[in-house]
């Protein structure tokens, strides 16, 4: 057994922990670049809380706002703009897009060059020779786990594709996870980001590089997400559900960093590069169909395949009320995933302008992604087309 384990330098989790942001940031320096999610209003609770914490230490702050998923061109422009500020640390505040942008800027400020020098798939794929300046990651959504990953997902307008910067030096120095920052998330974002966290845990659990450490965390993350995503989506007094989802997201980031993902994320990356499909929504729509295709393909190899054995643990987590129905629980597990997306009103892929004629090109693009290489079994492109069609 061989595996590598990577985590942020430090993880702080808990309600009210945002008040420590200033005292923690000053350990890295006094000039802080704040990369903020454009979806957060300047007078929103998370933004005001961070500014209050930084002001308490009289830190010098330069702000950069990231709107939507970070584009290759926008990151290069941002690096050029803030270089003269000479930040000593970068604070990423928001969802995965803002945190990924913060990690990308951190690395480029130190290593020089432009995004395409280092980007996978469409770029030159050079490794970063040095770690970036310290990143303090503060998520305000519960989904991507970007606060615990060593990659930064960027969109290329020119190539119409998503690709990643990747390297150990991109791992945040500090992940500060305060579930209270997610309490005011609207239902649609709660659903999309939560489905991403659930999918990342599940794919990491079944992928080729899974190991005992990631298995344990993935199972815990799935347990929390499966019991708390719908309550968080429905709102009300759901602090416990929000806490569960924030922890599930953090665990999903640790899992994907140390194990990998699979076909769901490969397909979702292809979709996101060409159509305005929210990443988590795409994951939620595709997950039951990919799981079904994986089970069929694995069973064709061997009915005692070790990944099929692991799938029985998924049944226990997603359909715990069906104890004793071993022969049908896997079917019920897939039905439960379908039911979850239906209850949250996740739109079908066709609602984003995707047509049946688009599916072969999307399947071909997915087959080239890094994520799909971790899938527990090779799914040929015609099978990927069928999966997309099932979500259309």
C-alpha positions in Angstrom: 0.0 0.0 0.0 1.4 3.4 -1.0 -0.2 6.8 -0.8 0.7 10.4 -0.2 -1.1 12.7 2.3 -1.4 16.4 1.9 -3.4 18.9 3.9 -3.4 22.7 4.5 -0.7 23.8 6.9 -3.5 24.4 9.5 -7.2 23.9 9.6 -9.5 25.9 11.9 -13.2 24.9 12.0 -16.1 26.2 14.0 -18.7 28.9 14.4 -17.3 32.2 15.3 -13.8 31.4 14.1 -13.9 34.2 11.5 -13.2 36.6 14.4 -9.7 35.1 14.5 -8.9 36.0 10.8 -6.9 39.1 11.6 -4.8 37.5 14.3 -4.1 34.6 12.0 -3.3 36.7 8.9 -0.8 38.9 10.7 1.4 35.8 11.2 2.0 35.9 7.4 2.6 39.6 7.1 0.9 43.0 7.1 0.0 43.5 3.4 -2.9 41.3 2.6 -4.5 40.8 -0.8 -8.2 40.0 -0.3 -9.6 38.1 -3.3 -13.3 38.4 -2.7 -16.2 36.6 -4.4 -18.2 39.1 -6.5 -21.4 37.4 -5.4 -20.8 38.7 -1.9 -22.0 42.3 -1.4 -19.6 44.7 0.2 -22.0 45.0 3.2 -22.7 41.3 3.5 -22.0 39.6 6.8 -18.9 37.6 5.7 -17.2 40.6 4.0 -17.9 42.8 7.0 -16.6 40.1 9.4 -13.4 39.7 7.5 -12.7 43.4 7.2 -13.4 43.9 10.9 -11.0 41.1 11.8 -8.3 42.5 9.5 -8.8 46.1 10.7 -8.4 44.9 14.3 -4.8 44.2 13.5 -4.4 47.4 11.4 -3.4 45.4 8.3 -3.0 47.0 4.9 -5.6 45.4 2.6 -5.8 45.5 -1.2 -9.1 44.1 -2.6 -9.7 42.2 -5.8 -13.2 41.0 -6.8 -13.7 37.8 -8.7 -17.0 37.5 -10.6 -18.1 34.1 -11.6 -15.6 31.3 -12.4 -12.1 32.7 -12.7 -10.9 33.0 -16.3 -7.3 32.5 -17.4 -7.2 36.0 -18.8 -8.7 37.6 -15.7 -6.1 35.9 -13.4 -3.3 37.2 -15.6 -4.7 40.7 -15.4 -5.2 40.5 -11.7 -1.6 39.4 -11.1 -0.3 42.3 -13.2 -2.5 44.8 -11.2 -1.5 43.7 -7.7 2.2 42.9 -8.2 3.2 46.5 -7.2 1.3 46.1 -3.9 3.7 43.3 -3.0 1.3 41.3 -0.8 2.7 39.1 1.9 -0.4 36.9 1.9 -3.5 36.3 -0.1 -6.9 35.8 1.6 -9.5 34.1 -0.6 -13.0 34.8 0.6 -16.0 33.1 -1.1 -16.8 30.0 -3.0 -14.4 27.8 -4.8 -13.9 30.3 -7.6 -12.6 33.0 -5.3 -10.4 30.6 -3.4 -9.0 29.1 -6.6 -8.3 32.6 -8.0 -6.4 33.4 -4.7 -4.3 30.3 -5.1 -3.5 31.0 -8.7 -2.5 34.6 -8.0 -0.4 33.5 -5.0 1.6 31.1 -7.2 2.1 33.4 -10.2 3.3 36.3 -8.0 6.2 34.1 -6.9 6.9 32.0 -10.0 6.3 34.6 -12.7 5.1 34.0 -16.2 1.4 33.6 -17.2 -1.3 31.1 -16.4 -0.8 29.2 -19.7 2.8 28.4 -18.7 1.5 26.1 -16.0 -2.1 25.2 -16.9 -2.9 21.5 -17.6 -4.5 20.3 -20.9 -4.4 23.6 -22.9 -1.3 25.1 -21.4 2.4 24.2 -21.2 1.9 22.3 -18.0 5.1 23.4 -16.4 5.4 22.7 -12.6 5.7 25.5 -10.2 9.3 25.7 -9.0 8.4 27.5 -5.7 5.4 27.6 -3.5 3.2 30.7 -3.7 2.9 33.4 -1.0 0.8 32.1 1.9 -3.0 31.7 1.2 -5.6 32.0 3.9 -8.7 30.3 2.5 -12.1 31.3 4.0 -15.0 29.5 2.3 -18.5 31.1 2.3 -20.1 28.1 0.5 -20.2 24.4 1.5 -19.2 22.6 -1.6 -15.9 22.7 -3.5 -13.5 22.1 -0.6 -11.1 24.4 -2.4 -9.7 25.4 1.0 -8.1 22.0 1.2 -7.0 21.3 -2.4 -3.7 21.8 -4.3 -5.2 22.9 -7.5 -7.0 25.9 -9.0 -9.7 25.4 -11.6 -9.8 28.1 -14.3 -11.9 28.7 -17.4 -10.4 29.6 -20.7 -12.5 31.8 -22.8 -10.4 31.2 -25.9 -10.5 27.4 -25.7 -13.9 27.1 -24.0 -12.7 24.6 -21.5 -11.9 24.3 -17.8 -8.5 23.2 -16.7 -6.4 23.3 -13.6 -3.2 24.7 -12.2 -1.8 22.0 -9.9 1.0 21.6 -7.4 1.8 21.2 -3.7 2.6 24.9 -3.5 -1.0 25.8 -4.2 -2.2 24.2 -1.0 -3.5 27.0 1.4 -1.3 27.6 4.3 -4.5 28.1 6.5 -8.1 26.9 6.0 -10.5 28.9 8.2 -13.9 27.3 8.0 -16.7 29.1 9.9 -20.1 27.4 9.0 -21.9 30.5 10.1 -20.7 32.2 6.9 -22.9 29.8 5.0 -26.1 30.4 6.9 -27.5 32.9 4.5 -26.8 31.0 1.3 -29.8 30.9 -1.0 -31.4 27.5 -1.7 -30.0 27.2 -5.3 -26.4 27.7 -4.2 -26.9 25.5 -1.2 -28.1 22.7 -3.5 -25.4 23.1 -6.2 -22.5 23.4 -3.8 -23.7 20.7 -1.5 -24.1 18.3 -4.4 -20.5 19.0 -5.4 -19.4 18.1 -1.9 -21.4 14.9 -1.8 -20.1 13.9 -5.3 -16.5 14.6 -4.4 -16.7 12.4 -1.3 -18.4 9.6 -3.3 -16.0 9.7 -6.3 -12.9 9.9 -4.0 -14.2 6.8 -2.2 -14.5 4.8 -5.4 -11.6 6.1 -7.4 -8.4 4.3 -8.3 -6.2 6.1 -5.8 -8.5 5.8 -2.8 -6.7 4.8 0.4 -7.8 4.0 4.0 -7.4 7.6 5.1 -9.5 9.0 2.3 -12.1 6.2 2.6 -12.7 7.1 6.3 -13.1 10.8 5.6 -15.2 10.2 2.5 -17.6 8.0 4.3 -18.0 10.6 7.1 -18.5 13.4 4.6 -21.1 11.4 2.7 -22.9 10.6 5.9 -23.2 14.3 6.9 -24.1 15.5 3.4 -26.8 12.8 2.9 -28.5 13.7 6.1 -28.1 17.5 6.0 -28.2 18.7 2.4 -32.0 18.7 2.1 -32.5 20.3 5.5 -30.0 23.0 4.7 -31.7 23.6 1.3 -35.1 23.9 2.9 -33.9 26.5 5.4 -35.2 27.4 8.8 -33.3 26.9 12.0 -30.6 24.6 10.4 -27.3 25.5 12.1 -26.5 21.9 12.7 -27.2 21.1 9.0 -25.0 24.0 7.9 -22.2 22.7 10.1 -22.6 19.3 8.6 -22.4 20.6 5.1 -19.3 22.8 5.8 -17.5 19.8 7.3 -18.6 17.6 4.4 -17.1 20.1 2.0 -13.8 20.4 3.9 -13.6 16.6 4.0 -14.4 16.3 0.3 -11.5 18.7 -0.5 -9.1 16.6 1.6 -10.3 13.4 -0.2 -10.0 14.7 -3.7 -6.6 16.1 -3.0 -5.3 12.8 -1.7 -7.2 10.3 -3.9 -8.7 12.0 -7.0 -12.2 12.0 -8.6 -13.8 10.2 -11.5 -16.1 10.4 -14.5 -18.7 12.7 -12.9 -16.1 15.5 -12.6 -14.7 14.8 -16.0 -18.1 15.2 -17.6 -18.9 18.3 -15.4 -15.7 20.0 -16.5 -16.5 19.4 -20.1 -20.0 20.8 -19.6 -18.8 23.8 -17.7 -16.3 24.8 -20.4 -19.0 25.0 -23.1 -22.3 25.8 -21.3 -23.4 27.8 -18.3 -24.1 24.8 -16.2 -23.4 25.3 -12.4 -20.7 22.8 -11.6 -22.4 21.3 -8.6 -25.7 21.0 -10.4 -24.0 19.1 -13.2 -22.4 16.8 -10.6 -25.7 16.1 -9.0 -27.5 15.3 -12.2 -24.7 13.0 -13.5 -23.8 11.2 -10.3 -26.5 8.6 -10.2 -26.0 7.7 -13.9 -22.3 7.5 -13.6 -22.6 5.3 -10.5 -25.0 3.0 -12.3 -22.7 2.8 -15.3 -19.7 2.1 -13.1 -21.5 -0.7 -11.2 -22.6 -2.4 -14.5 -19.0 -2.2 -15.9 -17.4 -3.5 -12.7 -19.9 -6.3 -12.4 -19.1 -7.4 -15.9 -15.5 -7.8 -14.9 -16.2 -9.6 -11.6 -19.2 -9.8 -9.3 -16.7 -9.7 -6.4 -14.8 -6.6 -7.6 -13.5 -4.8 -4.5 -15.1 -1.5 -5.7 -18.5 -3.3 -5.8 -17.9 -4.3 -2.2 -17.3 -0.7 -1.3 -20.5 0.3 -3.0 -22.4 -1.7 -0.3 -21.2 0.9 2.2 -22.8 3.6 0.0 -26.0 1.8 0.4 -25.7 1.9 4.2 -25.1 5.6 4.1 -27.6 6.8 1.5 -30.4 4.2 2.3 -29.8 3.4 6.0 -33.5 2.6 6.5 -33.4 -0.4 4.2 -31.4 -2.7 6.4 -31.7 -6.3 5.3 -32.6 -5.6 1.7 -29.1 -6.3 0.3 -30.4 -7.4 -3.1 -32.1 -4.2 -4.0 -30.3 -1.5 -1.9 -27.9 -0.5 -4.7 -30.9 0.3 -6.9 -32.5 2.2 -4.0 -29.2 4.1 -3.5 -29.2 5.4 -7.1 -32.9 6.2 -6.7 -32.1 8.2 -3.6 -29.6 10.3 -5.5 -32.2 10.9 -8.2 -34.8 11.8 -5.6 -32.4 14.3 -4.0 -31.8 16.3 -7.1 -35.5 16.3 -7.9 -36.5 17.6 -4.5 -34.1 20.5 -4.9 -35.4 21.3 -8.4 -32.0 20.9 -10.2 -32.7 21.7 -13.9 -32.0 19.1 -16.5 -29.1 19.7 -18.9 -31.4 20.7 -21.7 -32.4 23.8 -19.8 -28.9 25.2 -20.4 -29.3 24.9 -24.2 -27.6 21.5 -24.5 -28.8 19.3 -27.4 -28.4 15.7 -28.2 -26.1 16.6 -31.0 -23.7 18.2 -28.5 -23.2 15.0 -26.5 -20.5 13.3 -28.6 -18.2 16.3 -28.4 -18.8 16.7 -24.7 -18.0 13.0 -24.1 -14.8 13.4 -26.1 -13.8 16.4 -24.1 -14.6 14.6 -20.8 -12.4 11.7 -21.9 -9.4 14.0 -22.0 -9.8 15.4 -18.5 -7.6 14.5 -15.6 -10.5 13.7 -13.3 -11.8 10.9 -15.5 -8.5 9.0 -15.3 -9.3 8.3 -11.6 -12.6 6.5 -12.4 -12.6 2.9 -11.1 -13.3 1.6 -14.6 -12.8 2.9 -18.1 -16.1 4.1 -19.5 -16.0 4.3 -23.3 -17.2 7.5 -25.0 -20.5 5.9 -26.2 -21.2 5.1 -22.5 -20.4 8.7 -21.6 -22.8 9.9 -24.2 -25.5 7.7 -22.7 -24.8 9.1 -19.3 -25.2 12.7 -20.6 -28.3 11.7 -22.4 -29.9 10.4 -19.2 -29.4 13.8 -17.6 -30.6 15.7 -20.7 
